[in-house]
Amino acid sequence: MIHVINTHNSVLNNFLSEIRNIEIQGDRMRFRRNLERVGEILAYEISKTFSYASAIVQTPVNSAMVMLPVEEVVVATVLRAGLPFHQGFLNYFDQAGNAFVSARRAYRQADGQVEIRFDSIYTPDLTGKQLLLVDPMLATGKSLVITYRELLKQGGIPVHTHIASVIASRQGVGYVEKELADEPLTLWTAAFDEGLTKKFYIDPGLGDAGDLAFGEKK
């Protein structure tokens, strides 16, 4: 199942517009903050799917019954582009565990393919928890599928996985659905784009999220 949040108009549209706008992207602080804001909105939407239990809190006047989520959460992201987006989720799931994947995407001129190179993975125990795998751009889907499998290999099996992106391509979503068809997961994206460029960037997308957030790399 995939949820595309901007199919219903909301303040999210403002943040997406600025994230995509080449005239605004040069402000790195604003770009990072908008990624964070989109993460907050997606975190809120995902929280609606959790299980809740009643609890009593004491106010200065009397006791009050509240409903609180019962699941433990781990938020995982891929360095470095995912960091601001990841922070948006942490702003709402402030007690969550955290997992980080260090990976690089290399474009091979010879055959026009993208090679994913993994450096390291840091993850807490995922067993029986809600895993939120958050990455701003779901382009081809290949790196995300590899990341998911590596996280489970090292961290254990979560009860459910929510894959969240700022922008997803049709090809990327199709690849994830095909490769992970038997896995207990849900896809979430703020916006859905149809195409990919020859170098596998989402079209129209927004460009390179890592470079826009933190500066160009060598």
SULNORFEN-V599050 format. One record per pair of residues at least 4 apart in sequence whose C-alpha atoms are under 8 Angstrom apart, sorted by sequence separation. I is the first residue (numbers start at 1). GAP is how many residues later the second one is. If there is no record, write none. Layout:
i=I gap=GAP
i=I gap=GAP
//
This chain:
i=6 gap=4
i=9 gap=4
i=11 gap=4
i=12 gap=4
i=13 gap=4
i=14 gap=4
i=15 gap=4
i=16 gap=4
i=17 gap=4
i=21 gap=4
i=22 gap=4
i=27 gap=4
i=28 gap=4
i=29 gap=4
i=30 gap=4
i=31 gap=4
i=32 gap=4
i=33 gap=4
i=34 gap=4
i=35 gap=4
i=36 gap=4
i=37 gap=4
i=38 gap=4
i=39 gap=4
i=40 gap=4
i=41 gap=4
i=42 gap=4
i=43 gap=4
i=44 gap=4
i=45 gap=4
i=46 gap=4
i=58 gap=4
i=59 gap=4
i=78 gap=4
i=79 gap=4
i=81 gap=4
i=82 gap=4
i=83 gap=4
i=84 gap=4
i=85 gap=4
i=86 gap=4
i=87 gap=4
i=88 gap=4
i=89 gap=4
i=90 gap=4
i=108 gap=4
i=109 gap=4
i=126 gap=4
i=141 gap=4
i=142 gap=4
i=143 gap=4
i=144 gap=4
i=145 gap=4
i=146 gap=4
i=147 gap=4
i=148 gap=4
i=149 gap=4
i=150 gap=4
i=151 gap=4
i=152 gap=4
i=168 gap=4
i=169 gap=4
i=170 gap=4
i=171 gap=4
i=172 gap=4
i=173 gap=4
i=174 gap=4
i=175 gap=4
i=176 gap=4
i=177 gap=4
i=196 gap=4
i=197 gap=4
i=201 gap=4
i=202 gap=4
i=208 gap=4
i=209 gap=4
i=210 gap=4
i=211 gap=4
i=212 gap=4
i=19 gap=5
i=20 gap=5
i=25 gap=5
i=26 gap=5
i=58 gap=5
i=59 gap=5
i=77 gap=5
i=78 gap=5
i=89 gap=5
i=90 gap=5
i=107 gap=5
i=108 gap=5
i=126 gap=5
i=151 gap=5
i=152 gap=5
i=168 gap=5
i=176 gap=5
i=196 gap=5
i=197 gap=5
i=202 gap=5
i=207 gap=5
i=210 gap=5
i=211 gap=5
i=6 gap=6
i=18 gap=6
i=19 gap=6
i=25 gap=6
i=57 gap=6
i=58 gap=6
i=77 gap=6
i=90 gap=6
i=107 gap=6
i=108 gap=6
i=138 gap=6
i=152 gap=6
i=196 gap=6
i=197 gap=6
i=201 gap=6
i=210 gap=6
i=211 gap=6
i=6 gap=7
i=18 gap=7
i=24 gap=7
i=56 gap=7
i=57 gap=7
i=107 gap=7
i=108 gap=7
i=195 gap=7
i=196 gap=7
i=201 gap=7
i=56 gap=8
i=57 gap=8
i=106 gap=8
i=107 gap=8
i=195 gap=8
i=56 gap=9
i=57 gap=9
i=77 gap=9
i=105 gap=9
i=106 gap=9
i=193 gap=9
i=194 gap=9
i=195 gap=9
i=55 gap=10
i=56 gap=10
i=76 gap=10
i=105 gap=10
i=106 gap=10
i=193 gap=10
i=54 gap=11
i=55 gap=11
i=75 gap=11
i=105 gap=11
i=106 gap=11
i=193 gap=11
i=19 gap=12
i=54 gap=12
i=55 gap=12
i=104 gap=12
i=105 gap=12
i=193 gap=12
i=18 gap=13
i=54 gap=13
i=55 gap=13
i=103 gap=13
i=104 gap=13
i=53 gap=14
i=54 gap=14
i=75 gap=14
i=103 gap=14
i=104 gap=14
i=19 gap=15
i=52 gap=15
i=53 gap=15
i=75 gap=15
i=103 gap=15
i=104 gap=15
i=133 gap=15
i=18 gap=16
i=19 gap=16
i=52 gap=16
i=53 gap=16
i=102 gap=16
i=103 gap=16
i=52 gap=17
i=53 gap=17
i=101 gap=17
i=102 gap=17
i=103 gap=17
i=16 gap=18
i=51 gap=18
i=52 gap=18
i=101 gap=18
i=102 gap=18
i=15 gap=19
i=50 gap=19
i=51 gap=19
i=101 gap=19
i=102 gap=19
i=15 gap=20
i=50 gap=20
i=51 gap=20
i=73 gap=20
i=101 gap=20
i=50 gap=21
i=75 gap=21
i=79 gap=21
i=100 gap=21
i=101 gap=21
i=168 gap=21
i=15 gap=22
i=16 gap=22
i=73 gap=22
i=74 gap=22
i=75 gap=22
i=76 gap=22
i=77 gap=22
i=78 gap=22
i=79 gap=22
i=80 gap=22
i=99 gap=22
i=100 gap=22
i=163 gap=22
i=167 gap=22
i=170 gap=22
i=15 gap=23
i=73 gap=23
i=74 gap=23
i=75 gap=23
i=76 gap=23
i=77 gap=23
i=78 gap=23
i=79 gap=23
i=99 gap=23
i=100 gap=23
i=161 gap=23
i=162 gap=23
i=163 gap=23
i=164 gap=23
i=165 gap=23
i=166 gap=23
i=167 gap=23
i=168 gap=23
i=169 gap=23
i=170 gap=23
i=171 gap=23
i=72 gap=24
i=73 gap=24
i=74 gap=24
i=75 gap=24
i=76 gap=24
i=77 gap=24
i=78 gap=24
i=79 gap=24
i=99 gap=24
i=160 gap=24
i=161 gap=24
i=162 gap=24
i=163 gap=24
i=164 gap=24
i=165 gap=24
i=166 gap=24
i=167 gap=24
i=168 gap=24
i=169 gap=24
i=170 gap=24
i=171 gap=24
i=74 gap=25
i=76 gap=25
i=78 gap=25
i=98 gap=25
i=99 gap=25
i=159 gap=25
i=160 gap=25
i=161 gap=25
i=162 gap=25
i=163 gap=25
i=164 gap=25
i=165 gap=25
i=166 gap=25
i=167 gap=25
i=168 gap=25
i=169 gap=25
i=170 gap=25
i=171 gap=25
i=12 gap=26
i=98 gap=26
i=126 gap=26
i=162 gap=26
i=167 gap=26
i=169 gap=26
i=97 gap=27
i=116 gap=27
i=131 gap=27
i=138 gap=27
i=169 gap=27
i=123 gap=28
i=127 gap=28
i=130 gap=28
i=131 gap=28
i=133 gap=28
i=135 gap=28
i=136 gap=28
i=137 gap=28
i=12 gap=29
i=121 gap=29
i=126 gap=29
i=127 gap=29
i=128 gap=29
i=129 gap=29
i=130 gap=29
i=131 gap=29
i=132 gap=29
i=133 gap=29
i=134 gap=29
i=135 gap=29
i=136 gap=29
i=137 gap=29
i=138 gap=29
i=139 gap=29
i=140 gap=29
i=121 gap=30
i=125 gap=30
i=126 gap=30
i=127 gap=30
i=128 gap=30
i=129 gap=30
i=130 gap=30
i=131 gap=30
i=132 gap=30
i=133 gap=30
i=134 gap=30
i=135 gap=30
i=136 gap=30
i=137 gap=30
i=138 gap=30
i=139 gap=30
i=141 gap=30
i=142 gap=30
i=123 gap=31
i=124 gap=31
i=125 gap=31
i=126 gap=31
i=127 gap=31
i=128 gap=31
i=129 gap=31
i=130 gap=31
i=131 gap=31
i=132 gap=31
i=133 gap=31
i=134 gap=31
i=135 gap=31
i=136 gap=31
i=137 gap=31
i=138 gap=31
i=140 gap=31
i=141 gap=31
i=145 gap=31
i=123 gap=32
i=126 gap=32
i=127 gap=32
i=128 gap=32
i=130 gap=32
i=132 gap=32
i=139 gap=32
i=140 gap=32
i=141 gap=32
i=144 gap=32
i=139 gap=33
i=140 gap=33
i=142 gap=33
i=169 gap=33
i=138 gap=34
i=141 gap=34
i=142 gap=34
i=145 gap=34
i=168 gap=34
i=169 gap=34
i=138 gap=35
i=140 gap=35
i=141 gap=35
i=145 gap=35
i=5 gap=37
i=167 gap=38
i=43 gap=45
i=39 gap=46
i=43 gap=46
i=101 gap=46
i=38 gap=47
i=39 gap=47
i=42 gap=47
i=76 gap=47
i=36 gap=48
i=37 gap=48
i=39 gap=48
i=40 gap=48
i=44 gap=48
i=86 gap=48
i=35 gap=49
i=36 gap=49
i=39 gap=49
i=40 gap=49
i=43 gap=49
i=85 gap=49
i=86 gap=49
i=35 gap=50
i=36 gap=50
i=38 gap=50
i=39 gap=50
i=43 gap=50
i=74 gap=50
i=85 gap=50
i=33 gap=51
i=36 gap=51
i=37 gap=51
i=40 gap=51
i=85 gap=51
i=32 gap=52
i=36 gap=52
i=40 gap=52
i=74 gap=52
i=82 gap=52
i=32 gap=53
i=35 gap=53
i=36 gap=53
i=82 gap=53
i=81 gap=54
i=82 gap=54
i=74 gap=55
i=76 gap=55
i=81 gap=55
i=73 gap=56
i=74 gap=56
i=75 gap=56
i=76 gap=56
i=77 gap=56
i=78 gap=56
i=72 gap=57
i=73 gap=57
i=74 gap=57
i=75 gap=57
i=76 gap=57
i=77 gap=57
i=78 gap=57
i=139 gap=57
i=71 gap=58
i=72 gap=58
i=73 gap=58
i=74 gap=58
i=75 gap=58
i=76 gap=58
i=77 gap=58
i=71 gap=59
i=73 gap=59
i=75 gap=59
i=140 gap=60
i=139 gap=61
i=139 gap=62
i=139 gap=63
i=137 gap=65
i=137 gap=72
i=136 gap=73
i=114 gap=85
i=112 gap=86
i=113 gap=86
i=114 gap=86
i=112 gap=87
i=107 gap=92
i=35 gap=101
i=46 gap=116
i=42 gap=122
i=39 gap=127
i=38 gap=128
i=81 gap=128
i=82 gap=128
i=81 gap=129
i=80 gap=130
i=81 gap=130
i=35 gap=131
i=81 gap=132
i=42 gap=146
i=42 gap=147
i=42 gap=148
i=38 gap=152
i=12 gap=178
i=31 gap=181
i=32 gap=181
i=31 gap=182
i=5 gap=183
i=1 gap=184
i=2 gap=184
i=3 gap=184
i=4 gap=184
i=5 gap=184
i=6 gap=184
i=7 gap=184
i=22 gap=184
i=28 gap=184
i=29 gap=184
i=1 gap=185
i=2 gap=185
i=3 gap=185
i=4 gap=185
i=5 gap=185
i=6 gap=185
i=20 gap=185
i=21 gap=185
i=28 gap=185
i=1 gap=186
i=2 gap=186
i=3 gap=186
i=4 gap=186
i=5 gap=186
i=20 gap=186
i=26 gap=186
i=28 gap=186
i=2 gap=187
i=4 gap=187
i=19 gap=187
i=25 gap=187
i=4 gap=188
//
